[in-house]
Amino acid sequence: MRYLSYFIYIGWHWGIALALFIIRHEIRGEKKYGIRTIGTDNLATEVSDEDRQHIAMYEPVNYYTATWLLDHLQPTDLKTTLLDVGCGRGRVLAMGAAYGFKALAGIDLSPRLYQSAVKMRDMLYTRYKNIRISVACQDARKYTVPETVGVIFLFNPFDEVIMEDFINKVKESIDRKQRPVKVLYANPQCKQLWIDAGFRETDSFVKMDILKGSVLVSTPG
């Protein structure tokens, strides 16, 4: 039923062809990683009127895009912390752990989604040894980006107003500790803000006109 509901949601908004493509990857991905993260969440009752203007309804990043982005990781990236901004139910945390990250972090503004991410964290602790996962229910504009973060995952979590503030938090973290930071950006609607901030796009893709991803890298200045 959850796959059917999500299929109808995608088909209604973006067409049957894309719905078929995404659902096929959803079934494979959920089975591969042994998780249940499919579906959407309306955040209208969980965020303030002000935040509601900047934050879209939650849905997990599709497995095709997430896999394409994560496949651009290098061995050195896996030695850093992966930060998932707008982590939701924890899909990217589970994928990141499977890719080999030993340190992961996730933040989400929704208390309900935060609780789901905590459950994912606890489940991942039972699967992987020597793994560290930090999950916070916090506004990205107020989040202090750990100096261990070397990879940031974004699935269009908010608009340019909040994104600009978050980019400044990332730059503050880099200023505290000079290091390369890689941004894996799904549906990169605010990509130009990152480029304006000194990040360089190293790869990108567009599939079926709707699915998009960008890899952006900042090197120590």
Secondary structure, 3 states (H helix, E strand, C coil): CHHHHHHHHHHHHHCHHHHHHHHHHHHHHHHHHCCCCCCCECCCCCCCHHHHCCCCCECCCCHHHHHHHHCCCCCCHHHCEEEEECCCCCHHHHHHHHHCCCEEEEEECCHHHHHHHHHHHHHHHHHCCCCEEEEEECCHHHCCCCCCEEEEEEECCCCHHHHHHHHHHHHHHHHHCCCCEEEEEECCCCHHHHHHCCCEEEEEEEECCCEEEEEEEECCC
